[in-house]
């Protein structure tokens, strides 16, 4: 298996910011923004997490109920383990996108399961269970409503669910949105676009079971994922559950009563990060949403009137009314990105959170929030990052003897090199020779005219720049003409880019797992478990 240092992806791909690079390769540069080095799991951390966790019995009861009702039949043993006082959670989470969204969601789950196993081996006196925190309260519908695959013609297509009745303003929590009869059109669409394979009927049967009319996004996500990972005991947690919201009352109350104190703490660290790196999250005075008339709206203080209002609509209420909602209907309150990890680590004994590059960046702003609520901040562990290399892609790489790094560092130069190497004439050599001869001629002209008048040397230099510009222009035209003549090589170059960098982005951030499962069977999940390395902190390549 090949790997690629993330620096080769910076700054063009996959959220690879300078902060992320320092986190991975120079942790000392960012250590003050995090509670723990992700390479240093220790007994002290484990004991602190266990000592601060108070909700085990109630959460275990809710997890058992939730997983059964959501269609996850495989988590029973791990929930039994969760009930034990020496059990910790390795958590990851993601928006409940259609068919699980981009394939990095699958890598997150694999990372959490493999890290749980590694920690159990390192600390045999403790138990570690993988938990997927379902981010169904997010209201960005158009981020969650689609999946992208290659069709039988190797064209990238977007499979999209649009409900029959589209809300005018705000979709509300995506996880609660139920699929209407339009989901049948979506399933027919993906079935027609996926190439025929011996595994197609099996994958379509699972999709039709999971994504059925009347099922919501959260339940469909769990139905699908729990079958993919049925051998690993993955636990799912839906934080929108009213009983879980009851456990979060102290968090919500403190945020309401003491705002904007937390915002001030976040602003201070954000300002420092802006000077050195960047701040991923924009702080808000109050870090809560209200679910109102099926929409999900940020709550904003109206300091002039001493009231609160919902952003984007004309609805105001007093602090007393907000506290009343908190006490009588806490399920209507929802944390924003700042409070979400605080809620997560109140509900779970989290020893590690498996995060992508963007999440790692925003956790740099959240250490003050953990201190503010007196909650142990977990290890923020980098998820596996990977690209799957299909045989058709490997064939192109081998044919043109391409170093995989070139694809990510300078694809345009790579494409030119391949075209030149397959040209019937040596375009590069010819024009290099022309330029060399021109430079020799230029030196002779300069020497001659300088003897007449030294000021003429500058005129020669200026004229030479224009001539070189035209020579380069002719070179590019000759290259394009050769490229048209060598159409097969050009098509293969474009196929290479489409498969490795669809939409000029990392494959893991675009393609959906169903495309790969359809071609390589459900056994692909086991292959990924076997080949992806949890402690390899570079971008990995898996050859299928």
N, C-alpha and C positions, 0 to 999 in steps of 0.2 A: 504493500500500500504506500502510495506517495503522499507527501504532505506539502503544504505551502505556507510559509511564514505569512502572517496576516499583514505584514508591512507591504507585501506585494499587492494587497488589495486596497491599500490606503492611497488616496481618500475616496476612491471611486465606487467601492462596492461594500454592501453588507453592513453598513453602520460602523465601519472600521475608522473611528475617530482617533485622534492622538491620545485622548484619555483612555480609550479601550486598549490601544497598543501599550501604553504605560502600565495599565492594569495587568496585562498578560505578561509582558516582558521586563518591566521595570517597576514592580509593585511598590518599591520604597518611595517612588515619586508621588504616589496617590494614597499611601497607607493611611494618612490622617483622615481621609474621607470615609473609611470603612472600619468596621469593628475587628475584622479578621482577615488575615492573608488566606486566600483560597487554597494554598498549598499546606496549610497548617491546621488540621483537625486535631484537637487534643481533649483530654479528659476534663480539663477545666471548663471548656466551652460546653461540653455535653452536660456536665453537672449544673452549670448555670441555667441552661435551657430547661432542664428537668425541674430545678428548684423553683423557677418562675412560672411554671405551667399549672393552671388551676382548673381547667375545663375538661379533663380527660373523660370522665364517665359520661357526662352529658353529650359531648361531641361524638364519642364512640357510639352511643345510642342513635344519634342523628345520622352518622355515617352508615350504620347498618340499614336504617330505614331508607335513606336516600339512594344508596347503591342498588338496593333491590328494586325500588320504584323506578329508577332510571334505566333499568335493564342490565345492570352489571352483576352477573352471577358468579364472578370469579374472585371477588375481594374478601370473602368471608374469613379466610385464615389470617390475612393481614389485618383485618379489623379486630380479630381476636387478639393479635399481637399488640395492636394499638392500645387496647385496654390495659395492658401491663404497664406498671409504673416506670419501667426501664426502657420504654420504647420512644424513639424520636422519629420525626418525619423529615424526609427529603422531598421538598416541594418544588413543583414547577407549575406554570399556568399559562393560559393563552386564551384569546378570544375564541368563542365557539363557532369558528368559520365553517362554511359549507364544505362537507366532505373532509373536514379538519383543516381546510385552508392550505397555505404553503407547506411544503414538506418539512420545513424546520420544526414544525409542531411535533412531528414524529421523532425528530432528533432530540427534542427537549424531553420527551417521555423516555426514550431510550437512555438518555443521560441520567435522569432521575432514578431509573431502575438500576442501572449499572453502578451508580454512586452508592445507592442503598446497599447493594451487595458488597461493594468494596469496603464500606465503613463497617458492615457487620463482620467482615473478615478481620479488619484491623482492631475492632473493639468487640470481641466475642461476648463480653458480659452485658452488652446492650443490644436492643433490637432496633432495626431501621426499616421503615416502610415508605414506599413511594406514594406520594399523593399529588393528584392533578387538581389544581384550584381552578374551577370553571369560571372564566370571566364573562359570564352571561349578562351581567348588568351593564356592560358597555353599550352605548347607543349608536355607534358608528355602523349603521346597517350596510352601507355600500362598501365597507371594508370586509364585512363578514359574509356577504350574500353570493360570493362567487368562488369558483375554482378554475384553474387553468391547466390544460393538458395539451399534449400533441395528438392530433388526429391521425388517421391512417395515411395521410399525405405528408406527414411530418410538419404540419402547420400548427402554430400555437393558437388555440381557441379558448375563449372564455365561456364557461358554463355558468349561467347566472339565474338566480331565483328572484323574480319580481312578483310580489303578491298581487292578487286580483284587485284588492282595494288598497291603494297606496296612501298612507297618511300624508296630510298636507305639510306638516311642520316637523314632527319629531316621532321617530319610530318607537321610542322607549327602549327598555332593555331588550337587546337582540335575543338573548337566551330564552325569553318568555314568548317570543313571537312564534306562532304556530304555522306550519306549512299548510296552505290551502290546496285546492285542486291543481294549482299551477305547478306543484312539485312533480306531478306526473309528466308534464312537458319537459321539465328539467332532466328527469331520469331518462326519458326517451331520447333527449338531446345527447346526453353523455354516452348512452348506449350506441347511438348512431355514429358518434365521433370516434370512440375508442376503436382501434383496429381489432379485427377478429383474432381471437387467440383461444387456446384450449382452457384458459382460466376466466374467460369473459363472463360466462354464465354464473360462475361462483361469485365473482365480484359484484355483478349486477344483483344477484339475489340478496347479498348483504346490504347493498345500497338501498334496495327497495324495502327491506325490513327496517333499516335504520331511519331512512328519510321518507316516512309515510305521511299521508295526509292526516292532519290532526295532531301530529307530534311536533313539539317545539324544538328550537335550535339546540338547546342544552341537552334534551333527552336524546335527540338524534346523534349528537356528537358522542355521547356516552355509549349508546348502542353500538356505534361503529367502532370506536376505539377499544371498547372492552372486548370485542371479538378479536381485534387485531392483536391485543396484548393479553389474551386470556390465560396464557401460561405464566404470567408474571405477577398476578395479584395486584394490579394497579388499583388504587383507591381514588375515587372521585369525590370532590367536595363542592357543593353548590352553595355559595355564600348568601344567595338571595333567600334562603330558607328562613321563615319567620322565627323559628326557634333559635337559629344561629344569630339572628339580628338581636334577639333578647340578650344574648351573651355580649353583644357589642355596645349595649346601652352606655356603660361607663366611658367608652371611647368617644361615642357621639356626643354625650353630654358635656364632657370636658372640652371638646372642640367648639361646641355652641357657646358654652359659658365663658370660655377664655379667649375666643378669637379676638383679634388676629395674632395672638401670641405665637402660635406655631408658624404662621406665615412669616412673621418677623425672623424667626430662627432660620427658616428655609431661605429667606431673602439674603441673609448674611452670608451663608455658605455659597449660595448661587452667585453672588457678586464676586466672591473669591475665585470660584470656578471659571467665571466669565473672563477673568483676567488671565488665567493660566490655560484654560481649555475652552469649554463651552458649558452652558447650563441647559440640560435637556428639557427640564420641566419649568414652566412659568408659574411661580407661586400665586396662590389665590388667597384672599382674606379669610374665606371659609371653605374648608375642603370637603364639602358634602353636596350631594345632589338630592333633589326631591322628585319622586315619581308622582306625577300629577296628570290626571286625565290621559293615561296611557303613554305619556311622554316622560322623559328624564331630563331635568333641567338643573343647572348649577344654581345653588342658593347664594345670593349676594346680599351683604349688609347694605342698607340704605342709611348711612350715618346721619344725614340731615333730618330724616323723619324718625329715626330710632326704630326703624322697621327692617324687615327682610323682604327681598323680592326674588322672583325667578327670572333668570336671564333669558331674554328673548320673548317674554310674554308679559302682559300687564296683570300681574298677580302679586299682591303684597300681604304680609301677615306679620304679627307681632312676635316678639321673643317668646311670650307666654304661649301663643298658638303653636309655635315651632316645638317648644318643650312638650306640649300636649300631644302633638303628632309623635314625638319621640317615645312618649310613655304609653300611648294607646295603639299606635300603628308603626312600630319601628321598621317594619319591612318596607315602608315607603321611603326610608332614608337609605342613601347609597354613597359609599366613599368614593372620592376621586383618586387620581393616581398617587397622591401623597399618602392618603390614609389607607389605601388598599393593602399595602404590605403590613401596616400596623394591625389591621383587622385580621389578616391572614395569620400573623404570628401571635395573635391573641387566641385564635381558635385552634391553633396547632402548635405542638412542641417542635418548632422548625429548627433543625440544626444546619440546614443548607437550603438555599433557594437557587435552582438552576435557571440561569438568566442568559438571554441573548445580549449582543453588543449594546443595543440601545438601552436595555434594562440596566445593564451594568453601569452605564453612564448616569441614568437617573437615580440609581441607588446612592451615587456619590453625594446627592443632595439630601438624603433622607436620614443620615445618622443622627442629626439633631432631633428628628421626630421620634426615633426609638428612645433616645435619652429622655425626651419630654414625657413620653408615656411610660417610662421605666420598664421597657420591654427589651429583652436580649435580641440584638440584631444578629441574624444568622450569617453564616458564610455565604457570600454571593459567588456561586460557582459557575464558571463559563460553560455553556452548553456545547455539545458537539456541533461542529460546523463541517459540512461535507458536500461534496459533489459526486453524483453517481455517473460513472463512465460506462455507457452502453457499448456493446461490441461494434456497432456501426461507427461510433465516435472513436473508439480505440483504433479501428482500421485506418481512419484518416490520420490520426496522430502518428501511427507507425509508418504509413505510406510516405508522409512528408518529413518524418523524423523530427517532430515538433516537441520541444521542451514545454511541458504544460505551463510553466511559469510565463512563457511568452504570451500565452492566450490572455492572461490577466494583466500583464504589465504594459504591453503595447501591441494591441491586436492589429492595428492598421499597418504597422511595420512588418508584423508577421505575415499578413496577407500579401503585402508587396513582395516579401522575400520568397514566398511560395510561388507567386505568379512568375517572378523573375527566374526562379530555378526550373520552371517548367516551360519557359519560353524557348522557341526554336532558335532565336538569336539572342546574343548576350547584350541585352539593352543596357543593363547596369555597367558592364565593362566598357561598352562603346561610349557612353556618355561620361564615364569617369575619365576615359582617354581624351575626349574632347575638352573637358574642363582642364585637365593637366596641360594639354597643348596650348589652350587659351591663356592659362596663367603664365606659361613660358613666353608666349608672344607678348602678353601684357607687360611683363618685366622689360622686354626689349624696347617696347614703345616708350615706357616710362623713362628708361635710361636715355633714350635718344632725345625726347622732347625736353627733359630736365636740363640737358646740356645746352639747349637753346634758351629756355626760360623755366626756372625751377617751379614757378607757379602753375605751369601746365600739368604737373604731376597729379594735382588734385582733380583736374578735369578728366584725366585718364581714369582715375579711380572711380569717379562718379559714373562715367560712361560704362566702365566695366561692370558695375553693379546692375545696370539696366540690361546689359548683354547677358549676364549670368541669369538674371530673372527670366529672360526669354528662352535661354537654353533649358532651364528647369521646367518651364512651361511646356516646351516641346517634349521633354523627357516624360512628363506626366501624361501627355497625350499619347505618346508611343506606348507607355505602360498600359493605359486604358485600352488601346487598340489590341495589344497583346492579350489583355485580360478577356476581351470579347472573343478573341480567337480561341482562347483556352477556357472555354465555358465550363468544362467538367471540373477543372481545378477550382474555378471560381464558385461553382455550386457546392463543392465539398467544403470550401472555406466557410461559406455562409451557413452550411449545415452544422459545422463545428461550432460556430459562434451561437447559433440558435439553441443548440443543445446545452452548451456550457454556460452561456451568458444570455439567456432569453430576456428580451426587453432591456438589454444592457445591464442586467443585474445578476447576482448569484443565482444559480439554479434553485437552491434551497428556499429562496425568497419568492419564487414565482410558481414553479410546478407543484402539482398536487400528487399525493401518494398513489391515487387510483390509477394514474397513467402507468406507473411502475408495477403495481400489483397485477394489473391486467396482462402485462407482458411477461412477468417473472414469477407470478404466483404469490400466495400468502407466505410461502417459504422465504420470501425476501426479508421479512421482518427478522427471522432467525439469523439470516446471513448478515444483516446489519448489526445485530447484537454481537455476532462473533467477530466481525471485522472492525467495527468502529471502536476506537480507544478512548476511554473516559479521561485518562490523564495525558492525552496528546493535545497540547494547547496550540495547535496550528490547524489550518484548514486541511481536511482529509479528503482523499479520493478513493472511492470504492469501485473496483472494476467488476461489472456484472457479467 
